[in-house]
Amino acid sequence: MSIPKRADKWAVVVFFLGYFLVGLLSFRDYGISFDELVNRANAVVSAQYLTELAGIKADASNNIPKLHQYRDKDYGVVFELPLLLAEKALRLNTDTKSQTLFYFRHFCTFLVFFVGVFFFFLTAYRWLKNTYVALVGTAFLILTPRIFAESFYNGKDVVCLAFFMIATYFLIEFVRYRRFWDGVWLAFFTAVSINMRPTGLILPVVAMGWLVIDWVQIPALRRPILRLGAIQLGLVVVFTVALWPYLWENPIAHFGQVLQNMSKFRFTFPVLFLGKNTPAPQLPRYYAIVYVLITTPIVYLLLWVVGGFRIIQNTLKDLRNIGIHRESITFLGLSVGPFVAVALLHSVLYDGWRQLYFAYGAFMLVAMRGLVYLTDEISLSRGLKTSLAVVASFYTLYIGWWMYQNHPHQNVYFNTLAPKPIASHFERDYWGLSYRQALEYIASHDNRPHLKVIANLKPGYLNQMMLNESAKKRIHCEHITPEERKQKKVSELECDYFITEYRYAPSAFPYEKELYSIEVDGFKIMSVFDGKIKK
């Protein structure tokens, strides 16, 4: 399966140029999600804290809360704060430039993920020593519908995945060669990953675990190993505190609060899962595992199973020399450990398995080990290997075609394992992105100078900012939640249009006449209703 080195280089260049071009053509297509304004607000609060530390008095009229009084003070801002500074430098933080502002945010989110994907390729190539297989794994990573869509707007989980993939590259280099500068870069990107999600703590645990094994097995190097481990851990602490303003005043107490909030997150709303609306803290322990099984392309799942089996088989054959399997064990552990941990701790999860996206790079590396086993190692006839390759290729092309056909709504992908009908079993567009298309439909089909629109939830209001200036002047959208609508009089709910993604409300009552809908695989993710209510 090897290719000439010159062809290798050109294949990599063409592949990543093509991917970057796809990103350039796509980043303007997505709406504003639930979290984006919250993420930005976190950065605004931290920025004010930094200016106060610098001796600059805050303007009392701006209504920005103090950092230590802020509800979401425990969120890291290592990604959001530079974005905020950049938007201010580019003067994008004005009402007339809101669309450009979010285009900029979406492009930057994609750019970070692009870099993370490149480091994933480097990790796969260094491990499997095959450019073709590494590129196939990278293509599978990109052609994961939900990951692809969220790589433009999910500034928490997908950005965390990107930094985690970068950190994983340096983790493998560090535990294999024990080089000082690999340890420095690992410490830095570990701190960044922890800032994004405290689950990044798994990285130094893995690094120290391998150093302990080396310390036991190589007596002559015990002192250098001990010194290297101490320096690495110290740098992780220094970088983590330095990159997180909330930790500056009381690092130990505040980081303890972060960990406590992470384990029992303050999200108590109901989540539609397997046909039942269940408060998030009461969701079953297998919630995340089920979501992985029904939202990841099936071929990738099967390859992971094969790869995991092969890794366990090889390791058990040579337990005395476990160090030679450190990459394989690390990747399998990183792809399984987080799911076991959240199940045992019964951590609060919601909106699919996005809080565990950081494990997906390792998942895909294990899947690539399965691909190598099936194509290079197992004793199968050439015809059977060819058949497997053809099936996998056509399935991947199908996933790519599905993503193209359903663009930009890849975030609602479900594979064939998901129980049907989807609409009555699972949340659909829980990000609220499709409100943008609903508002654009209204703007293009109704020329009246003043239009009143009511949205089911807040993203409907937020996505006004993605409209052009002419449409923004004509359309006034407010959100009235399902519970609030029950308390209001019919006259208060009268409007020109009602738009809904059906979250927390399986029907549009009291609105009856549907004018437009967006469907994916036969289930609706957004509807526009006539706002006139029959008396």
C-alpha positions, -999 to 999 in steps of 0.1 A, spaced: 0 0 0 30 23 0 33 51 -24 65 68 -37 76 95 -13 72 123 -39 37 112 -46 31 110 -8 40 147 -4 18 158 -33 -11 137 -21 -9 153 13 -7 188 -2 -36 183 -26 -57 167 1 -53 195 26 -56 222 0 -89 206 -11 -101 204 25 -92 240 31 -111 250 -1 -142 231 11 -139 251 44 -137 284 25 -168 275 5 -187 264 36 -180 287 66 -206 313 56 -234 288 54 -241 281 90 -264 298 115 -258 310 150 -261 283 177 -273 284 213 -238 287 227 -221 312 206 -232 344 223 -227 328 257 -191 318 247 -184 354 236 -199 368 268 -175 346 288 -146 363 269 -161 398 275 -163 392 312 -127 379 314 -115 408 292 -131 433 317 -114 415 345 -80 418 327 -85 455 321 -93 461 358 -61 442 368 -43 466 345 -57 495 364 -83 506 339 -116 513 355 -146 496 339 -175 516 326 -204 510 350 -229 516 322 -219 486 302 -237 461 326 -209 436 323 -208 415 355 -177 410 376 -158 378 368 -163 363 403 -200 371 403 -206 357 368 -225 325 364 -202 310 338 -170 322 354 -156 286 354 -154 284 316 -120 288 301 -115 315 275 -83 304 258 -101 304 224 -127 330 229 -105 358 243 -82 360 213 -113 359 191 -128 388 210 -96 408 208 -94 401 170 -130 412 164 -123 445 183 -91 451 163 -111 445 131 -140 466 144 -165 439 138 -184 444 171 -211 467 158 -248 461 149 -242 467 112 -214 441 111 -230 413 130 -232 390 100 -195 396 92 -186 390 129 -201 356 129 -186 348 95 -153 357 111 -160 335 142 -170 305 120 -139 308 99 -116 310 129 -133 279 144 -128 261 112 -92 272 110 -84 258 144 -100 225 135 -81 224 102 -48 227 121 -60 199 145 -69 177 116 -34 182 102 -19 171 135 -42 141 135 -27 132 101 8 135 114 0 113 144 -15 86 121 14 88 97 41 86 124 23 56 140 12 36 110 40 48 87 17 48 57 6 80 40 -24 64 23 -39 50 55 -32 83 73 -50 102 46 -79 77 47 -83 82 84 -81 119 80 -108 118 54 -130 97 77 -125 122 104 -136 151 81 -164 130 67 -181 126 100 -212 146 94 -218 161 129 -181 168 134 -179 185 100 -208 208 107 -198 217 142 -162 225 131 -176 258 119 -195 270 150 -189 247 180 -162 268 198 -162 245 228 -163 208 219 -148 208 184 -122 233 192 -113 211 223 -111 181 199 -87 201 177 -64 210 206 -67 175 220 -55 161 186 -25 185 187 -17 175 223 -20 138 214 7 142 187 31 157 212 20 131 239 31 103 216 63 120 207 70 126 244 63 92 258 82 75 229 113 96 229 112 115 262 124 147 245 123 179 266 107 202 240 81 176 231 72 178 269 70 216 267 46 215 238 26 187 253 23 208 286 11 238 266 -15 221 245 -26 200 275 -32 233 294 -52 246 264 -72 214 262 -79 216 300 -90 252 295 -115 241 268 -127 211 288 -112 199 322 -113 164 308 -80 173 292 -65 162 325 -64 127 310 -34 137 290 -9 142 319 -23 111 335 -14 91 304 20 108 301 29 101 337 17 65 334 41 58 306 69 75 324 63 54 355 65 22 333 98 34 318 110 43 353 104 7 364 117 -10 333 148 12 327 167 16 361 196 34 345 173 63 334 153 67 366 167 100 377 163 117 342 128 103 339 118 115 373 132 150 365 114 151 331 81 141 347 84 167 374 92 194 348 63 183 326 37 183 354 50 217 366 47 232 332 11 219 329 2 236 361 20 269 351 4 270 316 -31 260 329 -31 288 355 -15 314 331 -41 308 304 -71 309 327 -78 343 344 -104 328 367 -77 307 384 -53 335 391 -65 347 425 -70 312 440 -58 284 416 -65 254 439 -99 264 451 -112 277 418 -99 247 398 -116 225 424 -149 244 417 -143 238 380 -140 201 385 -171 199 407 -192 219 382 -180 196 354 -189 164 372 -224 177 380 -231 203 354 -259 228 360 -281 217 331 -314 204 343 -337 208 312 -354 178 297 -337 159 269 -355 138 244 -338 104 244 -352 71 231 -387 86 230 -387 100 266 -382 135 278 -358 130 307 -341 158 328 -304 158 319 -292 147 354 -314 117 352 -304 104 317 -291 68 318 -254 62 321 -253 47 285 -266 80 270 -233 90 254 -225 55 242 -259 52 224 -253 86 208 -219 75 195 -235 44 180 -263 62 162 -245 93 150 -211 79 138 -210 63 103 -213 25 107 -181 16 88 -161 37 112 -177 19 141 -169 -15 126 -133 -5 119 -129 7 155 -141 -27 168 -116 -45 146 -88 -21 156 -96 -24 192 -97 -62 190 -63 -62 172 -47 -39 198 -59 -60 227 -48 -92 210 -12 -78 203 -9 -64 238 -19 -96 255 6 -116 235 35 -94 247 26 -80 281 63 -80 293 72 -56 266 41 -34 270 61 -3 261 63 -12 224 25 -10 223 23 24 240 7 42 210 -19 15 205 -28 13 242 -29 51 245 -52 55 216 -75 27 227 -75 41 262 -83 76 251 -112 64 230 -127 42 257 -117 57 290 -137 90 289 -169 71 282 -163 47 310 -155 76 334 -187 95 326 -208 64 330 -192 55 363 -195 91 376 -229 96 360 -218 129 347 -244 153 333 -244 152 296 -268 166 270 -271 174 233 -256 141 222 -220 132 230 -204 165 221 -188 169 256 -168 138 247 -158 148 211 -122 152 223 -120 114 222 -129 112 186 -93 116 172 -82 86 192 -113 67 182 -104 72 145 -68 62 150 -80 29 165 -103 25 135 -73 30 112 -55 2 130 -85 -19 121 -82 -9 85 -45 -19 84 -54 -52 99 -81 -60 73 -60 -48 43 -25 -59 53 -24 -85 81 -54 -108 81 -53 -139 59 -81 -131 34 -83 -138 -3 -75 -109 -26 -111 -109 -38 -125 -106 -3 -101 -78 5 -110 -60 -27 -147 -64 -19 -142 -50 16 -123 -20 1 -150 -14 -25 -178 -15 1 -159 8 25 -151 32 -4 -187 34 -17 -200 38 19 -176 68 24 -186 83 -9 -222 79 2 -215 98 35 -198 125 15 -228 127 -9 -252 128 21 -233 156 36 -234 175 3 -271 169 -2 -280 180 33 -256 209 36 -256 228 60 -276 205 82 -251 178 87 -255 183 125 -287 162 125 -271 131 110 -283 97 123 -271 64 109 -293 34 102 -290 21 138 -311 49 152 -346 40 161 -373 54 139 -391 78 137 -362 101 146 -385 130 155 -402 112 183 -370 95 197 -342 122 197 -335 159 197 -331 172 162 -315 206 156 -308 213 192 -283 240 182 -310 260 165 -289 266 134 -318 262 110 -335 293 123 -312 311 99 -327 294 69 -363 300 82 -357 337 86 -340 339 51 -371 321 37 -394 347 53 -372 376 40 -372 363 5 -409 355 3 -425 384 20 -416 420 10 -436 438 36 -416 465 54 -424 453 89 -427 416 99 -433 402 133 -418 367 139 -420 346 170 -395 318 175 -398 287 197 -364 293 213 -336 319 216 -316 309 185 -345 323 164 -339 357 179 -301 353 176 -301 344 139 -315 378 129 -279 388 131 -271 365 101 -296 384 79 -285 411 55 -291 447 65 -322 451 45 -338 420 60 -327 430 95 -346 463 92 -378 446 82 -379 415 104 -384 417 142 -380 383 158 -386 375 195 -385 341 212 -413 329 234 -406 295 249 -432 267 249 -439 273 286 -443 310 282 -467 305 253 -490 285 275 -494 315 298 -501 341 272 -533 352 256 -540 344 219 -537 381 211 -502 382 225 -492 353 202 -505 368 170 -477 375 146 -469 372 109 -448 340 112 -440 314 139 -408 294 134 -398 263 154 -372 236 155 -396 216 178 -373 215 208 -393 212 241 -424 213 220 -434 185 196 -461 206 180 -465 243 169 -498 248 188 -516 272 186 -502 278 151 -517 254 125 -509 264 89 -474 253 79 -459 273 51 -424 259 48 -402 232 63 -367 218 62 -364 180 62 -334 157 66 -339 120 59 -377 124 61 -379 142 95 -385 179 100 -359 200 117 -375 234 111 -409 248 101 -424 282 93 -460 286 102 -486 313 95 -487 335 126 -524 340 124 -543 320 150 -578 307 144 -601 319 171 
